[in-house]
């Protein structure tokens, strides 16, 4: 998982969450909770990306939106052949 620009927003958001928790709980616990949330979001996003890439396959047809299989659109190519 490489570092992306939107991770800066995630880090800033979690930093603000940690600062918001400081008056209510000990700083050590606030830091631990923030780190767990950060890595939890990273793992969730990574798995979701893999799931979407697996579902997309080779891509999508620009005309009808079907999933492309073997570099051909099952719906559009059958229409063109008839």
C-alpha positions in Angstrom: 0.0 0.0 0.0 1.7 3.2 -1.2 1.2 6.7 0.3 -1.4 8.7 -1.5 -2.5 12.4 -1.1 -5.8 11.5 0.5 -3.9 9.8 3.3 -2.9 13.3 4.5 -6.6 14.1 5.0 -6.9 10.8 6.9 -3.9 11.6 9.1 -5.2 15.1 9.8 -8.7 13.8 10.7 -7.3 11.2 13.0 -5.0 13.8 14.6 -8.0 16.0 15.3 -9.9 13.0 16.7 -7.0 12.3 19.0 -6.9 16.0 20.2 -10.6 15.8 20.8 -10.3 12.7 22.9 -7.5 14.2 25.1 -9.7 16.0 27.6 -11.7 12.8 28.3 -9.2 10.0 28.3 -5.5 9.7 29.0 -3.2 10.7 26.2 -1.7 7.2 25.9 -5.1 5.7 25.2 -6.0 8.5 22.8 -2.8 7.8 20.8 -3.4 4.0 20.8 -7.0 4.5 19.7 -5.9 6.8 16.9 -3.3 4.5 15.6 -5.7 1.5 15.6 -8.3 3.6 13.7 -5.6 4.7 11.2 -4.5 1.2 10.4 -8.0 -0.1 10.5 -9.0 2.3 7.8 -5.9 1.5 5.8 -6.7 -2.2 5.8 -10.4 -1.6 5.0 -9.6 0.6 2.0 -6.9 -1.8 0.8 -9.3 -4.8 0.9 -12.0 -2.8 -0.8 -9.7 -1.7 -3.6 -8.7 -5.3 -4.2 -12.4 -6.3 -4.2 -13.3 -3.6 -6.8 -10.3 -4.5 -9.0 -11.3 -8.1 -8.9 -14.9 -7.3 -9.8 -13.8 -5.0 -12.7 -11.7 -7.6 -14.4 -10.1 -6.1 -17.5 -12.3 -3.0 -17.4 -15.7 -1.9 -18.5 -17.3 -1.2 -21.8 -17.6 2.5 -22.6 -20.8 2.0 -24.6 -23.0 -0.3 -22.4 -21.1 -0.6 -19.1 -20.6 -4.4 -19.2 -17.5 -6.1 -17.8 -15.0 -6.8 -20.5 -13.9 -10.4 -20.9 -11.0 -11.5 -23.1 -10.7 -8.0 -24.5 -14.3 -8.1 -25.8 -17.6 -6.8 -24.5 -20.1 -9.7 -24.3 -23.1 -7.5 -25.1 -21.7 -5.1 -27.8 -19.6 -7.7 -29.7 -22.6 -10.0 -30.1 -24.7 -7.2 -31.5 -21.9 -6.3 -34.0 -21.5 -9.9 -35.2 -25.2 -10.3 -36.1 
